[in-house]
Amino acid sequence: MDIQLELVPAEFLAIVLCGFGNELVPLTSDHGDEPSLKSLLPLANVPIIDYCLRWLEESGIRDVLVICPAIHRPAISHHIHSHPHSSVRIDIQSYEETAETGVGTCTLLRHFSSRIARDFVLLPCDFIPPPSLPLSTLLNKFRTDTASDGSIATTCWFTPPKSEKNTTPDEWGHHAPTASIVWDKPSGTLLYIDTPDEQDQNSDELELSMSMLSRYPKTSLSSNLQDSHVYVCKRSVLDLLNEKRHFDSFREEFLPWLCKVQYQRTKRQKYQSALNSSTNTSQSVALKHSTLLSTTQLNPASHLPRNKSTATSAPQSPITSESSHEITPSLRVGIHLVSDVAARVNNIHTFMEMNRRLLEKASFVLPTDPTDRALIDQKAQISTDTIVGDSTKIDERANVKKSVIGRHCSIGKMAKIVGCVLFDHCVVEDGAKLEGCILGKNTKVGAKAELVRCITQPGYEVDPGESVKNEKLEVSDWTAGGGFEESD
């Protein structure tokens, strides 16, 4: 299969964006001089970016451009080269940015546009797709729509997972917001996205264009969907973005504007030639890739029944030019709706919920190496819905339930851990009790301390006997409370 794919010209370039993860603070707060990367946060003991790279690899995409902040590049490069994906060629590029001065996706795409020579898949490092959604499903919709009527992009939207009651307190921060969108179900076309600017101007009503409603009279409206931020695009979309220099956010500015091109006559006439550029991947190359992938069974999930309302519906009839009798490109933006649980792990609530869901599927994962297994005392009580990382020591009569325990951790005697996520190198001393907590890397919990629904910054230390509930525990607060004293 790999040899066959190498003989066919590359069809897509995947562009993976790795940001700072400000909504995941304090888990992404620095540990001394060492940054804590969102892309490397462990989800069921697997770095988040690995789910993304595996999804790409299974789709047959071979060329990946990873874009990250300059300060994160050494750690990401070390991780990728230490855990190589055999069939994927990864090019890591960085940009100068801080957590306080963000750089928009449009700006990044313009900056690296010289490296993007063909149709591309833009995706965040934190999207976790369900097993029933191979990336080839989105690629095939894009291939079909572009070949049949000249669609220019395909998007993916999902219903966010709901957390169990009382598992994540409001003190942990905001839940990911949903968006109000309008789409045409028969053709699978995204028509309208409510933007922050429009919400500020008129928060109670949606103002929909008559030109849109006249062309698509049977539309659907939803206000409870989230954007996966996975976009399959023609290369010409980037050419147009290079012209629209004032756009910074792809999701909040450029994509809503792009949706309007398909039904607003003035925009169509102005940008049709640019969006129908010959720089896009040829149909023959797309056909070869889709045929190879369908016959080599890259992903068992690709053989599951497809959602009839989104995957098998035919596009709306394209416009025909009276003078030439040729099909005029529709310039549509397609939409695929995910029926199973998907998530963007870009806030603490979702991070905890997805760990819990992956635990349900993992079913009792202990280290396989005999030396590592010997570190777990036979009198320790570990439930079957728990994951324990390599080189982790668990002492006698410790009780661990529904939790993810990282690598090189130490759990003391009679410690009790329920519904928690512990990153690597955490220490929980004798008799400590943890419930519904997330402990950043190198956290130390003193003997007989008690934490309930707390999050700790990497390197935080909880004093013996201390009791805390519903808090974000950051090193700056700990040191300000007397962790260091000035000398004479």
KEVEXTOR-74384 format. One record per atom (N, C-alpha, C): residue in three letters; x, y, z. Coordinates in steps of 0.05 Angstrom, whole numbers, plus 5000, padded with zeros to 4 digits. Atoms other than C-alpha are relative to their C-alpha. Layout:
<vexvos>
ALAXYZ;...
</vexvos>
This chain:
<vexvos>
MET501749765000;MET500050005000;MET501750255000;ASP498349764999;ASP505550505019;ASP501550054974;ILE498649985026;ILE509250354954;ILE498150124979;GLN502049895019;GLN502850484914;GLN499650295004;LEU500549724994;LEU501651144949;LEU502350184992;GLU497749845007;GLU508751374937;GLU500150044970;LEU499949985029;LEU507851254862;LEU498050214990;VAL502049805007;VAL501851734861;VAL500850275010;PRO499349734989;PRO503152484866;PRO498450075025;ALA501349934974;ALA501552764935;ALA497650174994;GLU502549865005;GLU494453014939;GLU499650235020;PHE500549804979;PHE493953385006;PHE502550055017;LEU498149944978;LEU498553735055;LEU498450055025;ALA501449964975;ALA496253695127;ALA501550225016;ILE498849784984;ILE497554325169;ILE498849985028;VAL500850044973;VAL497254195244;VAL500950245017;LEU499449774984;LEU496854805290;LEU500249935029;CYS499650064972;CYS499654755360;CYS500350275015;GLY500049744985;GLY497955355405;GLY500949975028;PHE499250004972;PHE499255545476;PHE498049865019;GLY502050124982;GLY492755285506;GLY499450165024;ASN500549834977;ASN490955875549;ASN497649915017;GLU502450094985;GLU484255565568;GLU500649755017;LEU499250234984;LEU488054975598;LEU501950075023;VAL498549924977;VAL491855385649;VAL498649915025;PRO497149994996;PRO494755205699;PRO501549754990;LEU498650235010;LEU496254535665;LEU502150074979;THR498149915021;THR499754915609;THR501850235010;SER498249804989;SER503255395656;SER502949895002;ASP497250095000;ASP510855375656;ASP500849875026;HIS498950134976;HIS514554915704;HIS502850105003;GLY497549874999;GLY520255365723;GLY500650124972;ASP499349905027;ASP523855515657;ASP499149814978;GLU500950205019;GLU520754905624;GLU497150044992;PRO502849965007;PRO514355035583;PRO498449745001;SER501950235000;SER508354575589;SER498250034975;LEU501349975026;LEU505554455519;LEU497249885000;LYS502750125004;LYS498154355503;LYS500249754983;SER499850225019;SER500153895446;SER501149755012;LEU498850234987;LEU503853435494;LEU498649925026;LEU501550084976;LEU498753415550;LEU499049714996;PRO500850285003;PRO497152675564;PRO497049965002;LEU502850085000;LEU490152445546;LEU499949705001;ALA499850294994;ALA489451745576;ALA502849904995;ASN497250065001;ASN497051755579;ASN501250004972;VAL499049975028;VAL497751905504;VAL500050304994;PRO500049725006;PRO500052605483;PRO497950074979;ILE502349925017;ILE494352985449;ILE500850004971;ILE499249985028;ILE498253105385;ILE500249724986;ASP499750265012;ASP499152355375;ASP497349904989;TYR502750075011;TYR491552265365;TYR499750134973;CYS500249855025;CYS491952785310;CYS501749874978;LEU498250115020;LEU498052485275;LEU499149724992;ARG501050275006;ARG495051785279;ARG497750024980;TRP502349965017;TRP488652035247;TRP500950074971;LEU498949935026;LEU492652345190;LEU501349764986;GLU498550235011;GLU496951725181;GLU498049794989;GLU501950205008;GLU490851265176;GLU498550094974;SER501549905024;SER487851715121;SER501749984975;GLY498350025024;GLY493851615075;GLY501550254995;ILE498549765004;ILE496452325081;ILE502949955010;ARG497250064994;ARG504052305081;ARG501650255007;ASP498549764995;ASP506253035086;ASP498550175020;VAL501249854978;VAL504953425150;VAL501850235007;LEU498649764991;LEU506854135168;LEU499050075027;VAL500849934972;VAL506754255243;VAL501050285006;ILE499349734994;ILE506554985263;ILE499650055030;CYS500149964971;CYS508055175335;CYS501550255009;PRO498449784990;PRO510655745378;PRO503049925002;ALA497150065001;ALA518255795375;ALA501049885026;ILE499150104975;ILE518955655449;ILE499349705004;HIS500950284997;HIS515354985440;HIS501449814980;ARG498950175022;ARG519254745379;ARG501949785010;PRO498250224991;PRO524854365416;PRO498549765012;ALA501450224987;ALA519953955458;ALA498349844980;ILE501650145020;ILE515353795399;ILE501849844982;SER498150145018;SER521253615355;SER501149755014;HIS498950234985;HIS524153165409;HIS497949785002;HIS502150204998;HIS517452815419;HIS499549854974;ILE500650125026;ILE516152695345;ILE502349824991;HIS497850175008;HIS523152435332;HIS500549765018;SER499750224981;SER522951995394;SER497749794995;HIS502350185006;HIS516151695372;HIS499350044971;PRO500549955028;PRO516551695296;PRO497549864989;HIS502350115015;HIS510451575252;HIS501249924973;SER498350115021;SER513551125200;SER499250104972;SER500849935027;SER509351335140;SER499450294996;VAL500649715002;VAL508752085154;VAL502650165001;ARG497749825000;ARG513852615136;ARG499150265013;ILE500949774983;ILE513353175188;ILE502150224998;ASP498349765002;ASP516153875176;ASP499050195023;ILE500749834977;ILE516254285241;ILE500950284995;GLN499449715003;GLN515955045233;GLN498950155024;SER500849844976;SER515455565288;SER499750294993;TYR500449715003;TYR513456285297;TYR500450135027;GLU499649854975;GLU514956815348;GLU497450095011;GLU502649934988;GLU509056885395;GLU500249945030;THR500350064972;THR507456915469;THR497149945006;ALA502850074993;ALA501256675506;ALA498350265001;GLU501549754997;GLU499357415515;GLU499550134972;THR500349875026;THR500357625442;THR499649784979;GLY500650225018;GLY496857115399;GLY500350084971;VAL499949975029;VAL497657025324;VAL497749844988;GLY502350135012;GLY491356875284;GLY500849804978;THR499550215020;THR490756275238;THR500550114972;CYS499649875026;CYS490156715176;CYS502850104997;THR497349895000;THR496657055193;THR502049784997;LEU498250235002;LEU500156385202;LEU500049884972;LEU500250115027;LEU497556125135;LEU501450174980;ARG498649825018;ARG499956735099;ARG503049985003;HIS497150014994;HIS506756695132;HIS501349754988;PHE498950255009;PHE507755965112;PHE498849914973;SER501350085026;SER504055985045;SER501949894980;SER498150105020;SER510455855006;SER500549705004;ARG499750284995;ARG510655165038;ARG497549844994;ILE502550135006;ILE503455005018;ILE499550024970;ALA500149995030;ALA503454824944;ALA497749864989;ARG502350165010;ARG497154404939;ARG497650025019;ASP502350004982;ASP490354284969;ASP500949915028;PHE499050054973;PHE490854245044;PHE497849935020;VAL501850054978;VAL487653995108;VAL501150155024;LEU499249844977;LEU488054495165;LEU498649895024;LEU501350114977;LEU486854215234;LEU501650075025;PRO498649944974;PRO488454355308;PRO501249745011;CYS498850244988;CYS492853885348;CYS498149875020;ASP501650104978;ASP487253795399;ASP497349874993;PHE502550125008;PHE481453505358;PHE500149705004;ILE500150284996;ILE479552805381;ILE497649894986;PRO502250115015;PRO475252455328;PRO499049745012;PRO500950264992;PRO470851855343;PRO501149794981;PRO499050215018;PRO473051175314;PRO498449984975;SER501850025024;SER467151215266;SER500550224980;LEU499549785019;LEU470051835232;LEU502949994991;PRO497449985012;PRO476251675192;PRO500250264984;LEU499649755015;LEU479252295160;LEU499249964971;SER500750065028;SER478051955093;SER497150074994;THR502849935005;THR470552095102;THR499950304992;LEU500049725007;LEU471852845100;LEU501550054974;LEU498649975025;LEU476952775044;LEU498349924976;ASN501750105022;ASN472052375002;ASN497750194994;LYS502149805005;LYS466552895012;LYS501150234985;PHE498749785015;PHE471353434990;PHE500649924971;ARG499550095027;ARG473453024930;ARG497550004983;THR502650025015;THR466252884909;THR498950284994;ASP501349735004;ASP463853604919;ASP501650174981;THR498449835018;THR469753934883;THR499849904972;ALA500150115027;ALA469253454824;ALA497250044988;SER502749995011;SER461653494817;SER499150284994;ASP501049735005;ASP460454244823;ASP501850225008;GLY498149794994;GLY466654614843;GLY499950115028;SER499849924972;SER466154644919;SER502850085006;ILE497349904994;ILE472054994951;ILE501149915027;ALA499150094973;ALA472254715023;ALA498049825013;THR501750184984;THR469454205071;THR500650055030;THR499749964971;THR468254335146;THR498849775015;CYS501050224983;CYS466653875204;CYS499050125026;TRP501249894975;TRP461954035262;TRP498949775017;PHE500850214982;PHE459953635323;PHE498550115024;THR501349934975;THR455653645386;THR501949945023;PRO498050044980;PRO460253745446;PRO499149795021;PRO500750194980;PRO460453195499;PRO499150145026;LYS501049894975;LYS456653325563;LYS501349865024;SER498850114976;SER460153245630;SER498049905019;GLU501750094978;GLU457152855687;GLU499750225020;LYS500649794981;LYS453953285740;LYS502149985023;ASN498349974977;ASN458553535795;ASN502849894996;THR497350105005;THR464953275762;THR501950224995;THR498249785006;THR467753935739;THR498750265010;PRO501249764989;PRO466454575779;PRO500350244982;ASP499849755016;ASP465355265749;ASP502750145005;GLU497449884994;GLU471855485782;GLU502249924980;TRP498050095019;TRP475555095729;TRP500250164974;GLY500049845024;GLY473855605676;GLY497649964982;HIS502250005018;HIS469355675616;HIS499849744984;HIS500450215019;HIS466255115576;HIS500350114972;ALA499749915028;ALA467555135501;ALA497350104989;PRO502549895010;PRO462255575468;PRO499149864975;THR501150105025;THR457655325413;THR499450234982;ALA500449795020;ALA455955705350;ALA497349964987;SER502550015016;SER449555875312;SER500849994971;ILE499350035028;ILE450155625241;ILE497449924984;VAL502150085018;VAL445555525181;VAL501249844978;TRP499050165022;TRP446454975130;TRP497749884984;ASP501950135017;ASP442954635073;ASP500549705001;LYS499650284996;LYS441953905089;LYS500149834974;PRO499950165024;PRO440453625019;PRO502750004986;SER497549985014;SER446953884990;SER502449995019;GLY497850004981;GLY451153875054;GLY501650254998;THR498749745005;THR452754615047;THR499850185025;LEU499949814979;LEU454855085103;LEU499450284989;LEU500949745011;LEU451355755091;LEU500650245017;TYR499849764983;TYR452156205151;TYR501249915027;ILE498950034973;ILE456256255216;ILE499750265014;ASP500449764984;ASP454356755269;ASP502750085011;THR497449904991;THR460557175284;THR499850165025;PRO500049834976;PRO462557545348;PRO499150284994;ASP500849735007;ASP461658205312;ASP497050034996;GLU502950005004;GLU454558035291;GLU498549965026;GLN501250044973;GLN453057795362;GLN500050265016;ASP499849744985;ASP455358465390;ASP497950204989;GLN501949815012;GLN450958845341;GLN497149925005;ASN502850094996;ASN444758415349;ASN500149725012;SER499650254986;SER445257875402;SER497549825000;ASP502550154998;ASP437957655399;ASP499049884974;GLU501050095025;GLU436857545325;GLU502249944980;LEU498250055023;LEU440257255263;LEU498950154976;GLU500749865025;GLU440257685201;GLU501049844976;LEU499350175022;LEU440057225141;LEU499450134974;SER500249875027;SER440957445069;SER497849874984;MET502150105017;MET435057395022;MET501249844976;SER498850155022;SER439757164967;SER500749725009;MET499450274990;MET441756575011;MET497449845002;LEU502550144996;LEU434556395028;LEU498649944974;SER501250055026;SER432256454956;SER501349774985;ARG498650225013;ARG437655974932;ARG499849745015;TYR500350244983;TYR437055504991;TYR497650045018;PRO502549944985;PRO429755545014;PRO499649815024;LYS500450204979;LYS430154915058;LYS502649985016;THR497549994984;THR435455075110;THR499549895028;SER500150094972;SER437054805179;SER501650195017;LEU498749824981;LEU439055215239;LEU500749855025;SER499350124975;SER442854995300;SER501750195016;SER498449834982;SER445855355360;SER501549845021;ASN498750164980;ASN448854765397;ASN502349834988;LEU497850145012;LEU454454545350;LEU502650145004;GLN497349884998;GLN461954655355;GLN501549934975;ASP498350045024;ASP466954735299;ASP502449845008;SER497650164994;SER472254205298;SER502650144993;HIS497749865011;HIS476854705263;HIS501749824982;VAL498850175021;VAL478454155213;VAL498850104973;TYR500949895025;TYR478054465143;TYR501649874977;VAL498750095024;VAL479554125077;VAL499550214978;CYS500349775017;CYS480954675027;CYS501649984974;LYS498549965024;LYS482954814956;LYS502450195005;ARG497749824998;ARG489755144948;ARG499250294994;SER500849735008;SER486255734916;SER498750165023;VAL501049864976;VAL482955894983;VAL502250155013;LEU497749874989;LEU489856065008;LEU500850244983;ASP499349785018;ASP491156494946;ASP498250245007;LEU501949784994;LEU484856894963;LEU500650125027;LEU499349904974;LEU486856945036;LEU502450185000;ASN497749825003;ASN493357255015;ASN499250284990;GLU501149745009;GLU489257804981;GLU498550145023;LYS501649884978;LYS484857915043;LYS501750035025;ARG498049974979;ARG490258175088;ARG498950075027;HIS501149904975;HIS485558455141;HIS498949775017;PHE501050224984;PHE483057765163;PHE502249885017;ASP498150124982;ASP486557475224;ASP499049735009;SER501150264991;SER481856925250;SER498749854977;PHE501250165021;PHE480256365201;PHE497149935007;ARG502650094992;ARG474256125241;ARG498050235004;GLU501849784993;GLU471256795264;GLU499750214978;GLU500149795020;GLU472757225203;GLU499949894971;PHE499850085028;PHE474956875139;PHE497949794992;LEU501950205008;LEU470556255140;LEU497150104998;PRO502749885003;PRO463956645153;PRO499950174974;TRP500049845025;TRP465957115096;TRP500049814976;LEU499750195022;LEU467756525051;LEU497349874994;CYS502750135004;CYS460756215061;CYS498250184983;LYS501849815014;LYS457556845032;LYS500750024970;VAL499249975028;VAL461456814966;VAL498249834982;GLN501450185017;GLN457256234941;GLN497250104992;TYR502749915007;TYR450556614942;TYR499850314997;GLN500149715005;GLN452357364939;GLN501350064973;ARG499249975028;ARG452757554866;ARG502650174997;THR497749835003;THR457758114874;THR502649865008;LYS497650144991;LYS462757694913;LYS500649774980;ARG499550225019;ARG461857104864;ARG501550114975;GLN498949895024;GLN463457544804;GLN502950095005;LYS497449884995;LYS469457854838;LYS502149785006;TYR498050194991;TYR472757224867;TYR499849734987;GLN500450265012;GLN470356654822;GLN502649904986;SER497650085014;SER476656644779;SER502249925019;ALA497950064981;ALA481256654839;ALA499649745014;LEU500650254986;LEU477656084874;LEU500049764982;ASN500050225019;ASN477455664811;ASN502849974987;SER497349995011;SER485055714802;SER500949724992;SER498950265009;SER488855164766;SER502149885019;THR498050104981;THR493555084826;THR498849785017;ASN501250204984;ASN488554604857;ASN500849724990;THR499450275007;THR489753854858;THR498249904978;SER501650105023;SER487453504794;SER498149785009;GLN502050214993;GLN481353044795;GLN501249724997;SER498850275004;SER485552464768;SER501749915024;VAL498450064976;VAL490352504828;VAL498149935023;ALA502050054979;ALA484352534876;ALA498849724997;LEU501250265006;LEU481251924842;LEU501949775007;LYS498150214994;LYS487651514848;LYS500349965030;HIS499750024971;HIS488451674922;HIS497549875013;SER502550114988;SER481151534940;SER499749704993;THR500250285008;THR481450874901;THR501949835015;LEU498050154985;LEU487850644934;LEU499249975029;LEU500750014971;LEU485350815004;LEU497649835004;SER502450164996;SER478650474994;SER500649704997;THR499450285004;THR481949824972;THR502049885019;THR497950104982;THR487449785024;THR499149995029;GLN501150024972;GLN482949835086;GLN501850135020;LEU498349864981;LEU486950365121;LEU498850015027;ASN501349974974;ASN481850435176;ASN497449835001;PRO502450164999;PRO476649915196;PRO497550165003;ALA502449844996;ALA471950475216;ALA498950114973;SER500949895026;SER471650705143;SER497949824987;HIS502050185011;HIS467250105128;HIS497350005015;LEU502549974985;LEU461850305178;LEU498050144982;PRO502149865015;PRO455150555150;PRO500450305003;ARG499649714999;ARG455651295133;ARG497350145005;ASN502449854994;ASN450751815157;ASN498750104975;LYS501349945025;LYS445651885102;LYS499550294996;SER500749725003;SER443952605117;SER502450174992;THR497749835005;THR451152845109;THR501949884980;ALA497850125016;ALA455552335073;ALA499149914972;THR500850125025;THR451252055017;THR498250194984;SER501749825015;SER447052654997;SER501550134977;ALA498749885024;ALA448552944928;ALA499950305002;PRO500049714999;PRO450553674921;PRO497750114983;GLN502149865016;GLN445354174896;GLN501050054972;SER499249965028;SER445354254821;SER501550264996;PRO498449765004;PRO450754744800;PRO498750184979;ILE501049805019;ILE449355374760;ILE501249944973;THR499150055027;THR449955304685;THR500150274985;SER499749755015;SER452555874642;SER498549974973;GLU501650025024;GLU447656024585;GLU501750044975;SER498449935023;SER453056294539;SER501949774992;SER498050205006;SER458055714544;SER498949725004;HIS501150264993;HIS453555144570;HIS502049845017;GLU498150134982;GLU459154984619;GLU499150045029;ILE500749984971;ILE458354854693;ILE501650225013;THR498649794985;THR459955474734;THR500549895028;PRO499350104973;PRO463555284799;PRO498150115021;SER501949924980;SER458855304858;SER501350175022;LEU498549874978;LEU464255554906;LEU498849955027;ARG501250084975;ARG460555194961;ARG502049945022;VAL498550094977;VAL463255075031;VAL498349765012;GLY501550234991;GLY461154365050;GLY500149975030;ILE500150054972;ILE459254125119;ILE499549705005;HIS500550284991;HIS459753435152;HIS499450025030;LEU500950004972;LEU456053325218;LEU500849735013;VAL499150244986;VAL459152825267;VAL497849895018;SER502150114984;SER454152355298;SER500949895027;ASP498950114975;ASP458652035351;ASP501550215016;VAL498749814983;VAL462352355408;VAL502850094990;ALA497549885008;ALA467952815385;ALA500550245019;ALA499449774982;ALA471553385422;ALA502550144991;ARG497549855001;ARG476653925418;ARG500950035029;VAL499049994973;VAL480853865481;VAL501450265004;ASN498949734997;ASN481854605489;ASN499150155025;ASN500749884974;ASN479054725559;ASN500149775020;ILE499550204979;ILE479654365626;ILE497649825002;HIS502450174997;HIS472454115628;HIS500149784979;THR499950205021;THR473253755561;THR502349815004;PHE497650174995;PHE480153505580;PHE499249785020;MET500850204980;MET477153155641;MET498049814989;GLU502250175011;GLU471052895604;GLU501249804980;MET498950195020;MET475152585547;MET501849795013;ASN498550214985;ASN479852245597;ASN498149805011;ARG501950194988;ARG473751945630;ARG498849824979;ARG501150175021;ARG470851705564;ARG502049804989;LEU497950185010;LEU477451405541;LEU500649785021;LEU499750204979;LEU477951055608;LEU498049784997;GLU502150195003;GLU471350715595;GLU500649794978;LYS499250185022;LYS474250415531;LYS502549855006;ALA497350124995;ALA481150255559;ALA499749745015;SER500550244983;SER478749755612;SER502649885011;PHE497950114983;PHE484349645662;PHE502749964985;VAL497450015014;VAL491049805630;VAL502250045021;LEU497750004982;LEU497049635673;LEU502649964984;PRO497550055015;PRO504449625653;PRO500449714993;THR499650285009;THR506249005614;THR502849895008;ASP497350094992;ASP513648985634;ASP499949895028;PRO500050124973;PRO514648515694;PRO501350175021;THR498749834981;THR519349005727;THR498250225009;ASP501949794993;ASP514149555724;ASP497749895016;ARG502250124985;ARG508649085748;ARG500849955029;ALA499150074973;ALA512848905808;ALA500050255018;LEU500149764984;LEU512549635831;LEU497250055012;ILE502849974990;ILE505049555844;ILE499649785021;ASP500350194978;ASP503949235912;ASP497549834996;GLN502250185003;GLN499448625911;GLN497550075017;LYS502249924982;LYS495248925967;LYS498850264992;ALA501249755010;ALA493849555928;ALA497449934985;GLN502650055012;GLN486649605904;GLN499750194976;ILE500149855025;ILE486149835831;ILE497649914984;SER502450085014;SER479449845795;SER500649944971;THR499650095028;THR478649555725;THR499850234980;ASP500249765018;ASP477150255696;ASP502150205007;THR497749834992;THR484050525711;THR502349954981;ILE497550025015;ILE490450655671;ILE502350075017;VAL497649954984;VAL497250615705;VAL502450004981;GLY497749985018;GLY503450855668;GLY502449845009;ASP497650164994;ASP510250515665;ASP501650135022;SER498249924978;SER515150565724;SER498650155022;THR501549884979;THR509650785771;THR499849815024;LYS500050164976;LYS509950545843;LYS497550055016;ILE502549984984;ILE503550405882;ILE500349825025;ASP499550154976;ASP504350195955;ASP497549855010;GLU502150174990;GLU500249715996;GLU497650165011;ARG502549894991;ARG492949866012;ARG499350274988;ALA500849765015;ALA492850455964;ALA497549924984;ASN502550055014;ASN486050515930;ASN499750194976;VAL500149835024;VAL485650765858;VAL497649914983;LYS502450065015;LYS478950805820;LYS499650214978;LYS500849825022;LYS476951095752;LYS501950224995;SER497949805001;SER483551455745;SER502149934979;VAL497750035018;VAL489251565697;VAL502550095016;ILE497549944985;ILE496051525732;ILE502349994980;GLY497849985020;GLY502051755691;GLY502449835006;ARG497650154997;ARG509051485686;ARG501750115022;HIS498149924979;HIS514251495742;HIS498650155023;CYS501449894976;CYS509051675795;CYS500549835024;SER499850154975;SER509151465867;SER497550055017;ILE502549994984;ILE502751305906;ILE500649865026;GLY499350104973;GLY503751215981;GLY497949815011;LYS501750194986;LYS500650726030;LYS497350135008;MET502749934992;MET493150786042;MET499150264986;ALA501049775015;ALA492651365992;ALA497549924985;LYS502550065015;LYS485851415958;LYS499750204977;ILE500249835024;ILE485051675887;ILE497649914984;VAL502550075014;VAL478151695854;VAL499550214978;GLY500849825022;GLY476451985786;GLY502050224994;CYS497949805003;CYS483152345777;CYS501749954975;VAL497950025020;VAL488452475724;VAL502650115011;LEU497449924990;LEU495652485747;LEU502049994977;PHE498050005021;PHE501052705698;PHE502549865011;ASP497650144994;ASP508052405698;ASP501450125025;HIS498249924977;HIS512652435760;HIS498450135023;CYS501549894977;CYS507052605810;CYS500649825024;VAL499650144975;VAL507952405883;VAL497650055018;VAL502349984981;VAL501952255929;VAL500949845024;GLU498950134976;GLU504352105999;GLU497949845016;ASP501750194984;ASP501451626051;ASP497550145010;GLY502549914988;GLY494151726069;GLY498750244986;ALA501249785014;ALA492752286020;ALA497549914985;LYS502550075013;LYS485852315988;LYS499550204977;LEU500549845024;LEU484452575917;LEU497349914988;GLU502650075013;GLU477552615885;GLU499550214977;GLY500749835022;GLY476152895815;GLY502150214994;CYS497949805003;CYS482953235810;CYS501749954975;ILE498050025021;ILE488053375755;ILE502650115011;LEU497449914989;LEU495253405778;LEU502050034977;GLY498049955020;GLY500353735732;GLY502549855006;LYS497550144997;LYS507153425721;LYS501650095024;ASN498349954976;ASN511653365783;ASN498550125023;THR501549914976;THR506053545832;THR500649815023;LYS499650164976;LYS507253315903;LYS497750065020;VAL502249974981;VAL501453195951;VAL501049875026;GLY498950094974;GLY503553136024;GLY498249795013;ALA501450214986;ALA501452586072;ALA497450115012;LYS502749954988;LYS494052596093;LYS498850264990;ALA501349775013;ALA492553196049;ALA497549914986;GLU502550075014;GLU485653216017;GLU499350214979;LEU500749825023;LEU484053515949;LEU497449904987;VAL502550075013;VAL477053525918;VAL499750194976;ARG500349855025;ARG476253755845;ARG501950244998;CYS497949805002;CYS482754135844;CYS501849944976;ILE498150035022;ILE487754265788;ILE502650135010;THR497549884991;THR495154385801;THR501850064976;GLN497949935019;GLN500454735760;GLN502349805003;PRO497650174998;PRO506554305743;PRO501950105022;GLY498149934979;GLY511254295803;GLY498850105025;TYR501349904975;TYR506054495855;TYR500449805023;GLU499850174976;GLU506754225926;GLU497850065019;VAL502149984980;VAL500954105973;VAL501149915027;ASP498950064974;ASP502854126046;ASP498649765013;PRO501350224986;PRO501553516090;PRO497750095016;GLY502449934984;GLY494653526121;GLY498350224988;GLU501549785012;GLU492254096076;GLU497549904987;SER502550085012;SER485054076052;SER499150234981;VAL500849805020;VAL482854435988;VAL497849894982;LYS502250085016;LYS476554415946;LYS499450204978;ASN500849835023;ASN474654685876;ASN501950234995;GLU498049785004;GLU481155075866;GLU501949934977;LYS497650025017;LYS486455195813;LYS502450085017;LEU497749954982;LEU492955135851;LEU502450064983;GLU497849915016;GLU498555535819;GLU502450065017;VAL497449974985;VAL505855585839;VAL500350285010;SER499849724991;SER505456345844;SER498550055026;ASP501549984975;ASP500056285897;ASP501449865023;TRP498750164979;TRP503955755934;TRP502550155011;THR497649854991;THR510456165936;THR499250255014;ALA500949754986;ALA506656795955;ALA499149955028;GLY501050064974;GLY503856436014;GLY502149935020;GLY497850054980;GLY510656346046;GLY501849784992;GLY498250215008;GLY514155826004;GLY502950085001;PHE497349904999;PHE520356266002;PHE500050255019;GLU499749774982;GLU522856776054;GLU502550154992;GLU497649845006;GLU527657346042;GLU502149975023;SER497950024980;SER534357276076;SER501050285007;ASP499049744991;ASP537757846114;ASP502150104981;
</vexvos>
